[in-house]
Structures are given as C-alpha cells and as structure tokens.
Amino acid sequence: MLEYILLGMLMEGTMSGYDLKKTIDSTVGTFYKASYGSLYPALKRLADKDMVSLTETDNNKNKKLYTLLPSGQQAFLEWLSGPIQAGRNEQLIRIFFFDYLEEDIRQKRLAEYSFKVDEEIHMLEAVKSIVAGELAEIEHPENYYYRVSVLSYGLNHLQMERQWLKDIMERKELNHVKPGN
C-alpha cells in the first residue's frame, strides 16, 4: 500500500523523503500512518523497480529527491483504476487520488463501493433485528448496552458513509472545503 501512496504523492512532482512523509501526514495520514522506517525502504524498492528515479543534491544536507518515472505512473494508475476490494483505509486512499482517474472509472468504482456499503448496512440491520429479538427475551438486556452500542455505531457509520458516497458521486460541494476559506 505504501508504495502506491508514494507513487500517488509523486504524481504531484519531485519530492524528498522528508517532503513525502510530511505530505502523507497532512493528507492521508488521517487514516494511514507511515514511518520513516517504512518510507525509505519503500522508496528504495520503487527505485529498484525503476518506478522512481533518485537524484542526490549537492547541498550540505545530502538530500535525495525522488521523481516518478513513466513505469511508476502506469503502475499507480493501474492500481488506482482497479476494483476497490480491501479494508476501508485502502478505499479512502484510493478515493483520495481519484482526481487522476477519468470520470467513468471513478463513477464505476464509487458505485461498486456504494453497493458493498449497502450490503453491509443490510447485513447489520439483519443482525440488529436478531439482537433486538434476543434482548427482548433475556432478563437484563441493559447488561449488553455497550456491546449493542457498537452495533449502532457500525450501522450509523455505514449510513454516513453511504451518504458521503452519494454526495461525491453527485459531485456535491463539500461544505467544509471552499476555495478562499
């Protein structure tokens, strides 16, 4: 995953390892953590695969700059346009980079993701119904409050996620992100 994140960040232009770490922390760092200990070996693997080039600067800091090569861009775009399959963190990372995809591919992948979310909602609603029936038959259902609250959290989260997907599929303006603010 980290290699694809690095390739995606380098789509913006040449960066040092420090710049990449800082950019990751301030963007996808909300849902993906990368340490320097994992970042530099990943950059080395990408350089060894000829997906990024490495340039050493002549300044006193001996800084290394990484540049995306065409093979790295191709590998990134192939990964990005593929189906969303893994856990939520990968889905959010892919969507973060969706500006690099054509609209028809974005919409297809978002529709697939939305379908999966709907399936999860239906499954949790069925579980909630079963749990409600079981709680009605036990003597102290209040003893299960926190366990049941996690089920409610999951359902509420998925419903929020479904609405968010609907909003971005329709390209609705996001209230909290406006130019000039």
C-alpha positions as YAML, in Angstrom:
chain: A
units: angstrom
residues:
- id: 1
  name: MET
  ca: [0.00, 0.00, 0.00]
- id: 2
  name: LEU
  ca: [2.74, 2.46, 0.95]
- id: 3
  name: GLU
  ca: [4.38, 2.11, -2.44]
- id: 4
  name: TYR
  ca: [1.17, 3.16, -4.19]
- id: 5
  name: ILE
  ca: [0.74, 6.09, -1.81]
- id: 6
  name: LEU
  ca: [4.27, 7.23, -2.60]
- id: 7
  name: LEU
  ca: [3.66, 6.90, -6.32]
- id: 8
  name: GLY
  ca: [0.45, 8.91, -5.93]
- id: 9
  name: MET
  ca: [2.21, 11.64, -3.99]
- id: 10
  name: LEU
  ca: [4.93, 11.81, -6.63]
- id: 11
  name: MET
  ca: [2.24, 12.41, -9.28]
- id: 12
  name: GLU
  ca: [2.33, 15.97, -7.88]
- id: 13
  name: GLY
  ca: [6.05, 16.34, -8.60]
- id: 14
  name: THR
  ca: [9.54, 15.59, -7.31]
- id: 15
  name: MET
  ca: [9.89, 15.35, -3.53]
- id: 16
  name: SER
  ca: [12.40, 14.38, -0.89]
- id: 17
  name: GLY
  ca: [11.67, 11.59, 1.58]
- id: 18
  name: TYR
  ca: [11.02, 14.24, 4.23]
- id: 19
  name: ASP
  ca: [8.57, 16.06, 1.93]
- id: 20
  name: LEU
  ca: [6.79, 12.80, 1.16]
- id: 21
  name: LYS
  ca: [6.42, 11.96, 4.86]
- id: 22
  name: LYS
  ca: [5.13, 15.45, 5.61]
- id: 23
  name: THR
  ca: [2.65, 15.30, 2.72]
- id: 24
  name: ILE
  ca: [1.39, 11.85, 3.75]
- id: 25
  name: ASP
  ca: [0.97, 13.01, 7.36]
- id: 26
  name: SER
  ca: [-1.02, 16.09, 6.32]
- id: 27
  name: THR
  ca: [-3.27, 14.30, 3.81]
- id: 28
  name: VAL
  ca: [-3.93, 10.56, 4.01]
- id: 29
  name: GLY
  ca: [-2.23, 10.44, 7.41]
- id: 30
  name: THR
  ca: [-5.67, 10.68, 8.98]
- id: 31
  name: PHE
  ca: [-6.27, 7.06, 8.00]
- id: 32
  name: TYR
  ca: [-2.82, 5.76, 7.03]
- id: 33
  name: LYS
  ca: [0.38, 6.07, 9.06]
- id: 34
  name: ALA
  ca: [3.83, 5.81, 7.51]
- id: 35
  name: SER
  ca: [7.07, 5.95, 9.47]
- id: 36
  name: TYR
  ca: [10.45, 6.95, 8.09]
- id: 37
  name: GLY
  ca: [11.48, 3.37, 8.81]
- id: 38
  name: SER
  ca: [8.94, 2.10, 6.27]
- id: 39
  name: LEU
  ca: [9.08, 5.06, 3.87]
- id: 40
  name: TYR
  ca: [12.74, 4.87, 2.83]
- id: 41
  name: PRO
  ca: [12.78, 1.09, 2.19]
- id: 42
  name: ALA
  ca: [9.60, 1.53, 0.09]
- id: 43
  name: LEU
  ca: [11.27, 4.31, -1.91]
- id: 44
  name: LYS
  ca: [14.30, 2.05, -2.43]
- id: 45
  name: ARG
  ca: [12.05, -0.77, -3.69]
- id: 46
  name: LEU
  ca: [10.38, 1.66, -6.11]
- id: 47
  name: ALA
  ca: [13.79, 2.86, -7.34]
- id: 48
  name: ASP
  ca: [14.96, -0.76, -7.73]
- id: 49
  name: LYS
  ca: [11.84, -1.46, -9.84]
- id: 50
  name: ASP
  ca: [12.60, 1.64, -11.97]
- id: 51
  name: MET
  ca: [9.33, 3.29, -10.95]
- id: 52
  name: VAL
  ca: [11.02, 6.33, -9.40]
- id: 53
  name: SER
  ca: [14.36, 7.97, -10.04]
- id: 54
  name: LEU
  ca: [16.65, 9.12, -7.30]
- id: 55
  name: THR
  ca: [18.71, 12.30, -7.54]
- id: 56
  name: GLU
  ca: [21.18, 13.31, -4.86]
- id: 57
  name: THR
  ca: [21.55, 17.04, -4.35]
- id: 58
  name: ASP
  ca: [24.90, 18.70, -3.86]
- id: 59
  name: ASN
  ca: [23.80, 20.77, -0.87]
- id: 60
  name: ASN
  ca: [25.13, 20.30, 2.63]
- id: 61
  name: LYS
  ca: [22.12, 18.23, 3.72]
- id: 62
  name: ASN
  ca: [22.87, 15.47, 1.17]
- id: 63
  name: LYS
  ca: [19.16, 15.41, 0.31]
- id: 64
  name: LYS
  ca: [17.78, 12.78, -2.06]
- id: 65
  name: LEU
  ca: [14.98, 13.73, -4.42]
- id: 66
  name: TYR
  ca: [12.53, 11.21, -5.86]
- id: 67
  name: THR
  ca: [10.81, 11.64, -9.23]
- id: 68
  name: LEU
  ca: [8.04, 9.50, -10.67]
- id: 69
  name: LEU
  ca: [9.02, 7.62, -13.81]
- id: 70
  name: PRO
  ca: [6.52, 6.63, -16.55]
- id: 71
  name: SER
  ca: [6.50, 2.99, -15.38]
- id: 72
  name: GLY
  ca: [5.66, 4.18, -11.85]
- id: 73
  name: GLN
  ca: [2.85, 6.38, -13.14]
- id: 74
  name: GLN
  ca: [1.48, 3.47, -15.16]
- id: 75
  name: ALA
  ca: [1.64, 1.09, -12.18]
- id: 76
  name: PHE
  ca: [-0.07, 3.68, -9.96]
- id: 77
  name: LEU
  ca: [-2.88, 4.35, -12.44]
- id: 78
  name: GLU
  ca: [-3.44, 0.61, -12.97]
- id: 79
  name: TRP
  ca: [-3.73, 0.10, -9.19]
- id: 80
  name: LEU
  ca: [-5.91, 3.18, -8.79]
- id: 81
  name: SER
  ca: [-8.36, 2.21, -11.52]
- id: 82
  name: GLY
  ca: [-8.71, -1.36, -10.23]
- id: 83
  name: PRO
  ca: [-11.67, -2.54, -8.15]
- id: 84
  name: ILE
  ca: [-11.81, -1.46, -4.51]
- id: 85
  name: GLN
  ca: [-11.52, -4.66, -2.51]
- id: 86
  name: ALA
  ca: [-9.61, -4.24, 0.71]
- id: 87
  name: GLY
  ca: [-10.38, -2.54, 4.00]
- id: 88
  name: ARG
  ca: [-11.63, 0.98, 4.49]
- id: 89
  name: ASN
  ca: [-8.17, 2.53, 4.67]
- id: 90
  name: GLU
  ca: [-7.33, 1.38, 1.15]
- id: 91
  name: GLN
  ca: [-10.68, 2.58, -0.12]
- id: 92
  name: LEU
  ca: [-10.13, 6.04, 1.33]
- id: 93
  name: ILE
  ca: [-6.59, 6.19, -0.03]
- id: 94
  name: ARG
  ca: [-7.78, 5.25, -3.50]
- id: 95
  name: ILE
  ca: [-10.58, 7.84, -3.39]
- id: 96
  name: PHE
  ca: [-8.08, 10.46, -2.20]
- id: 97
  name: PHE
  ca: [-6.26, 10.01, -5.53]
- id: 98
  name: PHE
  ca: [-9.41, 9.69, -7.74]
- id: 99
  name: ASP
  ca: [-8.74, 13.09, -9.35]
- id: 100
  name: TYR
  ca: [-6.22, 11.23, -11.54]
- id: 101
  name: LEU
  ca: [-8.90, 8.92, -12.98]
- id: 102
  name: GLU
  ca: [-11.37, 9.54, -15.75]
- id: 103
  name: GLU
  ca: [-14.93, 10.23, -14.60]
- id: 104
  name: ASP
  ca: [-16.41, 6.98, -15.91]
- id: 105
  name: ILE
  ca: [-13.88, 4.87, -13.99]
- id: 106
  name: ARG
  ca: [-14.40, 6.98, -10.83]
- id: 107
  name: GLN
  ca: [-18.17, 6.55, -11.04]
- id: 108
  name: LYS
  ca: [-17.87, 2.80, -11.67]
- id: 109
  name: ARG
  ca: [-15.60, 2.26, -8.66]
- id: 110
  name: LEU
  ca: [-17.71, 4.50, -6.41]
- id: 111
  name: ALA
  ca: [-20.87, 2.64, -7.45]
- id: 112
  name: GLU
  ca: [-19.19, -0.68, -6.59]
- id: 113
  name: TYR
  ca: [-18.10, 0.68, -3.24]
- id: 114
  name: SER
  ca: [-21.57, 2.05, -2.58]
- id: 115
  name: PHE
  ca: [-23.08, -1.34, -3.39]
- id: 116
  name: LYS
  ca: [-20.73, -3.01, -0.86]
- id: 117
  name: VAL
  ca: [-21.69, -0.44, 1.78]
- id: 118
  name: ASP
  ca: [-25.38, -1.11, 1.11]
- id: 119
  name: GLU
  ca: [-24.77, -4.84, 1.53]
- id: 120
  name: GLU
  ca: [-23.02, -4.21, 4.87]
- id: 121
  name: ILE
  ca: [-25.90, -1.98, 6.01]
- id: 122
  name: HIS
  ca: [-28.44, -4.68, 5.17]
- id: 123
  name: MET
  ca: [-26.36, -7.28, 7.00]
- id: 124
  name: LEU
  ca: [-26.07, -5.09, 10.12]
- id: 125
  name: GLU
  ca: [-29.78, -4.28, 10.02]
- id: 126
  name: ALA
  ca: [-30.48, -8.04, 10.00]
- id: 127
  name: VAL
  ca: [-28.10, -8.52, 12.93]
- id: 128
  name: LYS
  ca: [-29.75, -5.62, 14.76]
- id: 129
  name: SER
  ca: [-33.15, -7.26, 14.29]
- id: 130
  name: ILE
  ca: [-31.86, -10.59, 15.63]
- id: 131
  name: VAL
  ca: [-30.17, -8.89, 18.60]
- id: 132
  name: ALA
  ca: [-33.35, -6.94, 19.40]
- id: 133
  name: GLY
  ca: [-35.28, -10.22, 19.48]
- id: 134
  name: GLU
  ca: [-32.70, -11.85, 21.73]
- id: 135
  name: LEU
  ca: [-32.59, -8.84, 24.08]
- id: 136
  name: ALA
  ca: [-36.36, -8.96, 24.41]
- id: 137
  name: GLU
  ca: [-36.08, -12.48, 25.77]
- id: 138
  name: ILE
  ca: [-33.38, -12.00, 28.40]
- id: 139
  name: GLU
  ca: [-33.83, -10.80, 31.95]
- id: 140
  name: HIS
  ca: [-31.35, -7.88, 32.00]
- id: 141
  name: PRO
  ca: [-30.87, -6.52, 28.47]
- id: 142
  name: GLU
  ca: [-29.27, -3.38, 29.92]
- id: 143
  name: ASN
  ca: [-26.20, -5.50, 30.73]
- id: 144
  name: TYR
  ca: [-25.49, -5.58, 27.00]
- id: 145
  name: TYR
  ca: [-25.79, -1.84, 26.39]
- id: 146
  name: TYR
  ca: [-22.19, -1.21, 25.31]
- id: 147
  name: ARG
  ca: [-22.00, -4.26, 23.06]
- id: 148
  name: VAL
  ca: [-25.19, -3.20, 21.34]
- id: 149
  name: SER
  ca: [-23.92, 0.39, 21.13]
- id: 150
  name: VAL
  ca: [-21.03, -0.82, 18.94]
- id: 151
  name: LEU
  ca: [-23.56, -2.36, 16.56]
- id: 152
  name: SER
  ca: [-25.36, 1.00, 16.45]
- id: 153
  name: TYR
  ca: [-22.07, 2.76, 15.81]
- id: 154
  name: GLY
  ca: [-21.32, 0.45, 12.88]
- id: 155
  name: LEU
  ca: [-24.74, 1.00, 11.36]
- id: 156
  name: ASN
  ca: [-24.59, 4.78, 11.81]
- id: 157
  name: HIS
  ca: [-21.08, 4.89, 10.35]
- id: 158
  name: LEU
  ca: [-22.12, 2.90, 7.28]
- id: 159
  name: GLN
  ca: [-25.18, 5.11, 6.75]
- id: 160
  name: MET
  ca: [-22.96, 8.19, 6.92]
- id: 161
  name: GLU
  ca: [-20.54, 6.56, 4.50]
- id: 162
  name: ARG
  ca: [-23.39, 5.76, 2.09]
- id: 163
  name: GLN
  ca: [-24.48, 9.42, 2.16]
- id: 164
  name: TRP
  ca: [-20.91, 10.62, 1.65]
- id: 165
  name: LEU
  ca: [-20.53, 8.31, -1.36]
- id: 166
  name: LYS
  ca: [-23.80, 9.57, -2.79]
- id: 167
  name: ASP
  ca: [-22.62, 13.16, -2.34]
- id: 168
  name: ILE
  ca: [-19.27, 12.63, -4.02]
- id: 169
  name: MET
  ca: [-20.81, 10.60, -6.84]
- id: 170
  name: GLU
  ca: [-23.12, 13.54, -7.50]
- id: 171
  name: ARG
  ca: [-20.15, 15.92, -7.11]
- id: 172
  name: LYS
  ca: [-21.94, 17.93, -4.43]
- id: 173
  name: GLU
  ca: [-19.95, 20.77, -2.94]
- id: 174
  name: LEU
  ca: [-18.43, 19.81, 0.35]
- id: 175
  name: ASN
  ca: [-19.49, 22.38, 2.96]
- id: 176
  name: HIS
  ca: [-16.25, 22.37, 4.88]
- id: 177
  name: VAL
  ca: [-13.92, 22.82, 1.88]
- id: 178
  name: LYS
  ca: [-14.44, 26.04, -0.03]
- id: 179
  name: PRO
  ca: [-11.85, 27.98, -2.02]
- id: 180
  name: GLY
  ca: [-10.61, 31.06, -0.22]
- id: 181
  name: ASN
  ca: [-11.57, 29.89, 3.29]
...
